[in-house]
């Protein structure tokens, strides 16, 4: 994200009382965070937007409060400390996002980067990714930011959008009435679609920050940064660009193919091996995705590899099998992991390309179906379709359809 | 060697006991039984123990008789002991039973030390007399109407009265050295980071250290050897290798440059203390040390500096006691916040509350720069003062405290008067340096301690100075008549 890495950063204690906080202070970083500045770019409404980052820091997670909405018991709440103490990476942007939709686009961009560098599972339902918007309104044209509120507790991007949209309306109502927005932390209640007050936020509470005496400074040397740079994978945006320019893939397809890092890498490798990126793209986006969805697995867990796809494409290319047969070969490969060539030979799926063999069958079919044959000769050209179908049936689909067509046409025309 | 009567076994030093055990002259069971009998005989008068683990001790002694070390010990109740109540002498943790051992405790157990029980102390380590214990004060074995010092008063009293061959105490502002001095035993506070703080209930994280209280320097060397060294579970523990402390006890200090800081011999010091400490320094000169007058000008700021930094850290370290997670929990309140307040109101003693409030104030917005930040800057100056002085001398000799053990109740009404007892020990914690308290005489029948201060990681040097002194003197062998 293009941040400045602080060579020596420290931890601080953020002091406040709450039952889900084991020590009643949270280890965080106050004034000397791990990273400063930086930016994240993403596409939004057809434009490239760049949002500046203020900082990235490490802090520990608190426990989780379980209240009446979950337990149904209004007389007590439970504290789950399982995740307390787990380190969190907090990425703070500058207040430069202008709508809930734009905020979502930003979040998705950040999520994509984090997934790509395999830093997190980024699963909002499980809590490994949390997006906490700080939202304020101000009169059009005003340079000063309004009082902000922070919204917690959204378990999906949809809830995030709902929460922000509700909060915008809520604040607008307050401001229109001539009143002031209270700076506070709000919880989003998905069942009512409303935000509810939780506790007074940063400027309201005095956190009495002071340097954490139980932890030493974190030293990050220039050498370490230099060593790490080349190990970073190509980020999604750059990869999409490359796919479009090098492989001549459409932007929409590039988007699909870079949806996850394993998918992008699969496509990249298959395209490289086969030299036919468009064909690979079609197979991946079509049949392979269908198979993955039905089996409910991700591409990295599939038995099919880029090598499989490459071989399949070769077999079609040299007319060993038809496109239609190839689909069933892929299904088989997906099930068994066997290479396409092996499947074709084991199941005897190779196309029949011997013209005399085809001609024999064609003549037989024409003889057995005088009606359609006559229809064709009389001018109903599409009657050939039926005859082609009969030939394919007779050969159990293995005749090369193109040759069948050619031979049939010739045979029907000469009679 | 002559057979030892059970009545004498509790008088053995740790090293002597270890030798006899190794030679199979005595068994750990015999030694442990003797200690338990001794505890029964004297503890109703000195109250050095909060919890006596008699059954466990006998069981461990039986185990130990199969190994070399089997020396029984007391552990200050501020250190976590697995399965055994760790109260920190507070109502807040009166029924708290940890599920793990502190590293220092675990290491001693691995070496076969036997746990006699947990030592009384000032609540959460805050105090200079052990009068701040929520349960009962400990009494000085030399005069049971007087304090044993604090906060490791129970530990020093136990060792002094023979109710433990050695103990583990802790020192944040003098809490090992000062009670050792008041009770006439030997104590050592290691360099900050030398001994792991894992499992030590935190009071002031940047000052706390665990250390031995025993009958002499040789014992302290033995104990320090077991507990010192890096611990990956304490990020502030030092990676430096641990030397052979016992091997460092050469008994030779010729050529040692010993500094005597003038600021530590101020007006108002007890005359008997001054006389005993001066005599001890003369004795060290006679043993070959070269005495030099030095100056530590920042000494006068150490008290104020400490009483901002320590309370600040403690206000955060003690925030966890809110009745929600563990420990004392007040019941029957209107809401959660009220319950937390009542828990802390009833669970903490007055001195603890005083320091929490001081600390919260010093850290609060608007005051942080003037107090906490300033104090940290002064702390750097104190550290530099010592570093300067250690360019000219190898160690410092000074009193531990300007007074000897005072009567119980004499200073409890005036906190600042109580704080003044530690003026000479506090600066050492601020600088993170190692220091010892060595018995060096008496004033009006009460023990006086000589303080030895060394540069970073010079425990071996300090132990040797103390050991050499103890070879030539008998003060450390004196026993109270109890």
Interface residues (C-beta under 8 A of the other chain):
Chain A: X13 X15 X17 X19 X22 X23 X24 X25 X79 X206 X208 X209 X210 X213 X214 X215 X216
Chain B: X197 X202 X204 X205 X206 X234 X235 X236 X312 X313 X315 X316 X319 X320 X322 X324 X325 X336 X337 X340 X360 X363 X364 X365 X368 X372
